[in-house]
Amino acid sequence: MSDLNRIRQQAAEWVVALQEAGSDERARLQAECEIWQAEDPRRRQVLEQIQRIWQAPEPALERRKRRRQLTGLGSLLLLAWSGTQLPWAYWGADYRTAAGEIRTVPLPDGSQIVLNSNSAMDLDYTEGARTVKLVRGELLATVAKGRDAPFQVETRDISATALGTQYTVKLADTYSRVAVQESTVVVTSHNGGGALRLTSGQQADLNRDGLITQSTAPTHRPDWANGQLVFNSTPLPRVIERLGHHRAGILALDEALGASQPPPHFTGVLPADDSDAALALLSDALDLEVKHFTPWYVILSRK
């Protein structure tokens, strides 16, 4: 989990705690929250952003029962999370997927794109070019052969060109990743630095200025494209981070479980398109408790 996402999770927990606190403990919690905010200026900014949205309907919510309050809070957290996670380009994209949705998009030339969860792309097919612009998330491109026009996947950072191949492109916060399952892809950064040629079993992370790192990659179709999340002795925080990408809202470990060393490890296959079923399988395997504060705010803890 990135630092900023961890701050968002912690801020959401403070909103829940302060909302539920009785009069005898609210002052203590508020003082502890102030100490938490003082340790990092980003914490205060994120907390205030969520509280501004929450406080707008406060008079009406005060008259509701606790369950209705938590449901309203869940909606708030979902809105806050979506607002910080999804760029405006996502909503205007030609094709997009929601959390937990895997979508296959056939292209006019016989090529095919599989969009991962929480992903979006624009399509630009002309007589002389076949261009897919990934504006969020990750895609798998299976490129049809026999066309003179180059096939390109573009991101904020790079352009990845192929005439006939299968490869994945992922847009992260600070880089773009290209992994080749079949044939060859030529990758160029938008600010220059020369072309990078990747063959089957190779991947590279690049930003606009060029190569960051290069490594090996699996040559098989990625698991998520088959609707699965496959783990092999994977630390639980990494499992939750990946599963959280396929679920709307906030999914996290409680403080004790998140800080456990060594962390629990998980080996198994979880469904990529049904996070509730995935959580049930994971909790049974590792003897965990799944706490649903709202449908959009879920914490895992030890039983």
N, C-alpha and C positions, 0 to 999 in steps of 0.2 A: 504494500500500500504506500503511495507517495505521501510526502509530508503534508501536502495541501489536502489530500483526501482524508488523511488521519485527523487533521484539524476540523474538517467538515463533520466527520463522525463525532468527534469529541464535543463540538459545538452543539450538535443535535442532541447529544446526551445531556448536556447542561440545560437545554431548553426543556427537555422532558423532566429532569430532576427538579428544576425551579417551578415548573408548572404543577407538579404533583406535591411539592413540599407543603407541609403544614406550617402554621404561623410560628410554631416553636422552633422549627429548624430552618426556616427560609433565610433568616439573617446569617446563620452560619454558612449555608450553602452559597449565598451571595458573596460573602467574604472570600470563600475558597475559589469561587468563580473569578473574582477580581484578581486573585493571585495567579490563577491559570492564564488569564488574559495578558497580564503584565509580562509574562515570560516570552511572548512573541507578538509583535504588533499585528500579524496576520490573524491571530486568534480573535482579537477584539473586532476586527473588520468583518470576519465571517460570522461571528456571533451576532453582531449588530444587524447584519444583512438579514439573517433568519428571523431575528426578533422583530424587525420592522414589518416583515410580512405577517408575522404572527399577531402582532399587537393591533393591526388594522381592524380585524373583526372581533377584538377582545370583548367588548360589551355583550355581544350576543352569545359568544361562547361561554361566558361566565354563568349564564343561566342554564347551560346544558349540563347533563350528567357527565360523570367522569368518562364513561365509554365514548360518548359523543365528542368530548374534548380530545381524547386520544386519537379518534378518527380524524378530527380536524387537524390535529398536529401531524398525523401521518400524511394527509394531503399537503400540508405546508412543507414538510420535509421533502416530499416528492417534487413539489414545485421548485423548492430551493435547490435541490440536487440537480434537477433537469436544467434549471437556469444556469448553473455553474458548469455543467458538464457538456451541454449540447450547444454548439455554435449556431448562429442564425442560419448559416448556409445549409445546415442539416434539414431544416424545415422546408427550404425551397428546393431541395435536391430532386432530381428526376426519379431516383429510386432510393428508398431508405428502409431500414428495419428497426423495429422496436426492441427493447430488452427481451432476450430469450427467443427472438425470431431469427431463423436462418432462411434466406430467400434466394432461390435460383432464378437468374434473369437470362433468358436466351437473347442473343444479339442478332442483328439482321444478317450477318455473314455466316452464321452457324457457330460462332464462338459462344462461350457461356461464362457468365459471372455468377459466383456464389458470394452473397453478402453475409458477413458475420453479424452477430448481434450488435445493436446500437451502431450501425454503419450507414453511410450514405454516399451516393455517387451521382455524377452527372455524365451524360452520354453525348458524344459529338461524333457522329458518323457522316463523313462527306465522301466525295468521289476519290479524294486523294489521301484520306487519313481515317484511321479508326482510333478514336481517343476516348478513354474512360478517365474521368477525374474523380479520384477518391477524396472526398471532403471530410470524411470521418470514418474511423474504425478500420476494418480489414476486409479484404476480398481475395477470392481465389479466381484466377483467370485461366480458362482453358481455351486456347487460341486456335481457330480454324486455319488450316493451311490453304495455300493456293491463291492468295490475294496479293497483288502487287503493293497495295497500301500497307504501310507499317501499322502494327498494333501497338498502342502505347497506353500505359497506365501512368497518370500524372498525380502527384500530390503537391502539397505546399513546398516540398523540398526538392523533389526529383522527378525525372521522367524515365520510365522503364520500358524499353522497346523490344519487341519480339515479332518474328514472322510466323512461328508455329511452335508452341510450347505450353507448359503449365507452370504457373508460378503464383505466389501469394505476395501481396503488398499490404503492409500495415502502417497506418499513420499514428505515431505516438506523439506525446507532448512536445518533445524536442528533437525528434528524428523520424525518418521513414525507414522501414525494413523491407527488403526484397529477398525472398527465398525461392529458389528454383527447384522444382520437382522434376522437370523434364526439359531437355534441350538447352537453349542458351538465351540469356537476356542481357541487353546492354543498358547500363544505368548511367545517367548523367545528372549531376547536380545543377540546379538552376543558376548558381553563381559561378559555374565553370569548374575547373579542376581536373578535366579529362574524363573520358568515358571508362567505365568499369565493366568488364565482361565477366558475367557469372554463368557457370554451367551447372548441370544437375548435381544436387547435393551441396550447393554453396549458398550462403546468405550474407548480406551486408547491411549495416546500419549507416545511414548517411543523413546529413543535414544539407542546407542550401549551399554550404561552402565545400562539401566533399565528403570523403570517406571518414567514418568514425572507427568502425571495426568490421572485420570480416571473419567468418567462421563457417563450420560445416552445418548442414541442415538435413532433415529427413527427406528422402526422395519419394515418400508416399503422400497421398492426399491427406491434408490435415484433418485431425479428428473432428473439429467443430463443423467442417463441411459435410460430415456424415451425421450430424446431430448428436455427437458424443463429446464428452470431455474425459480424456484418458489420463490417469495418474499412476505413476510408478514410484512408490515410496516418496511421495511429495510432501514437504512440510505443510501442516495445516494452514498457516497464514497464506501460503501461495495458493492452496486449493480455494480458500475463501476469496482471495483477490480475483482469481479467474472466474469462479462461480458468480461473484458479484457483478461481473461484466454482463452476465446473462440474466440479470434480475433488476427490476426497477426499484429505485429507492436505495436504502442503506442496509448492507449486510456486513456484520462485523463480529469479532470475537470479544468477549468481555475481557476486562483488564487482566484478571488472573490467568485465563487461558492464553491470551495473547502474549503474556510475558513468560510463559512456561519455557524452560530450557532443560533438555532439548524439547522442541515442540512435537506434538503428535504427528505421525506421518500416515498418509493414506495411499493405499493401492486399490484401484478399482476404476470402474467406468460409470460416469454420471450422465444423465440426459442433459443436453445443452438447451433444450427447448421446454423444460419443465423444472423450474428451480425448486418448487415445493417438493416434488418427488426426489430431486437430487439431495435436498436437505434431509429428507427422511432417510435416504440410504446412507448418507454421510453420518448422521447422528447415530443410527443403529450400529454402523461399523466401528465408531470410535466412542460409543457410549456417551453421547453429548445430549444436552437439552437445548431445544430450539425455542426461544422466547419471542413470540410475535407480539410486539407492542402495538403495531398496526400492520396491515399487509405490506407496508413499504418501509418498515423499520424492524429489523430482525437481528437478534443477538444470540450467539451460540456460547454456551458455558458448559462446564463439567456438571454431571448429575450429582 
